[in-house]
Amino acid sequence: MRITLARVLGGDIDGAWWPHSASVAAELPELIGALHRPLGEIVDIKINWFPTDAAPDLDSMGHDALSMPGSRRRRQRLMVINGTRRRVKLLVIPHLTMPALGLMVLRRAADLPVSDARQASRIFESANRIMRAAQAQSALWTAPAHNAHVETQSTPGL
């Protein structure tokens, strides 16, 4: 299970989940099981994408992302998972993301420490760029005035 949670929940992003395959639905039971302890019984999951939407290419959001056509058009995939005790907002990392970048995004999403040497790397810069995009998307998605116009899929009563 590739998931991280911040120690303090309630930010624009509380952690990240990196599924092993494109079938998020097939891996959802494992995610729910992993979140049961910190959140309580899972009662609702909301996502900000449709099943037919293409996943963002996080690898293209690296140092040269501004020069790549279409690199900024796809929004970050986010999940809001409500439990009986707490709720979290997770960034969903596309399964085909390069391992080094995926691991760094997991760390950054949970605000885990990163060594000074790694902070000087392009992977760290890319992960920060991805996190800024995810935080902006989260703020827009969860803003009360904007919610009437935002696409949301919900799976109540899990």
N, C-alpha and C positions, 0 to 999 in steps of 0.2 A: 504494500500500500504506500503510495507516494503522496503524502499529505503533510502539510505543516499548518500549525495554528499559532497565532501570536499569544503571548502570555496575557496581554490585556486586549480584550475584544471590544468592538464597538467603533472601530475606525472605518475608513472608506473601504479597506481591504483587511480582512482578519487572517488571511492565510491563502494557501493555494492547494489545488489538487491536480495531480498529473496522471491521468488515466494511462493504462498500458496500451489501449487500443482505441479505435474510432467509435466503438460501441459503448458510449457513456452509460446507456441503459443497462447493459450487461454487468458493468462494474459498480452500478449504483448500490446494490445490496452491501457490498464490501465497504463502500464509503459510509453508508448509514450505520453499519456496525461499528466502524471506527469512531464515528461522532457521537454514538449513544452515551458514552461515559461523560464527555464534557458538556453535552447539550441536553441530555435527557432524551425521552422518547421523541423521535423526529415526527413532527406533525404536518410540515409543509415544506416544499422545495419550490423555489421560483428560479427561472433561468431567463436570461435576456437575449436568447436567440431561438430561432426556429430550427427544427431538425434538418431542414434543407439548406440552411445557411452554411457557407464554407467557413472553416475555422481560419482565424488569422494566422499568418505565417510569422511566428515570433522571430525566427532566424533572420528574416528580412528587416527586422526592426533594429538591426545592429548599427554599427558606426556609419554605414553608407545608406541607411534606410531612407533618408530624404531624397536620394537620387533614384530610388527604385519605384517605377510606376505601380500604383495601387497599394503600396505598402501601408498607407495610413487609412485606407477606405474601410477595412473590416474592423468592427468594434471588438474589443476584448470580450471573451466569454466569462460571464459572472454567474454565480449561484448565490441565492440567499436561502439558507437552511435554518428553519425554525424548529427548535426543540422545546420541550416543556419547561426547561430551565434557562436556556440562552438561545441566541441566534448568531450565526456567522455569515459573513460575506466572503466567498472564496473566488479567487481567480482560477479559471480552468485552463491549464496549460495544454495545448494541443499535443496529442501523443507522439507526433513525428518531430517534435522540437529536439534539436541537438542536445545530447546528454549534459554537457557542461553548462549550457544556457538554462536548461530545464532545472537543474539542481540549484543554480544561482537564483533563479526566479523563485523557487520554493523557499530559499533562505531569505530573500528580500521581502517576500510577501508576508512572512511571519516575523520580520524584523529581527532575525537571528544575526549574531555577530559574524563579520567577515574580516579576515586578516587584512592588514595594511597592504601586503603584497598583492592580494587578490583585488583590492579596491582600485588598484592602478591598472587593471586589465580591461580589455574591450568587452569581455563577457559581463563584468560588473557594470560597465557603462550601458550595455544593452539591457541588462536586467533592470536597471534604474529607469531607463526610457520606457520599458514595458510596464513597470509599476506606475509611472506617472500617467501613462495612457489608461491603465486599469482604474486608477484612483479617480481620474476625470470621468471615465465612463460610469463608475459607481456613483459618483456624486450626481450626475445627470439622471441616471436610472432611478435613484431612490429619492430624488427631489420631489416633494409633494405637488408642486405646481406642474411639473413635467410628467408625472405618472400617467395622466389621462392619455398621453400621446405616445407612450413607450410600449413597445411590444414586450409582453411578458407571458411566459408559459408557466403554468402552475400545476403542481401535483399534490392536491390536498389529501389529507387522511392517510398518509403512509404509515 
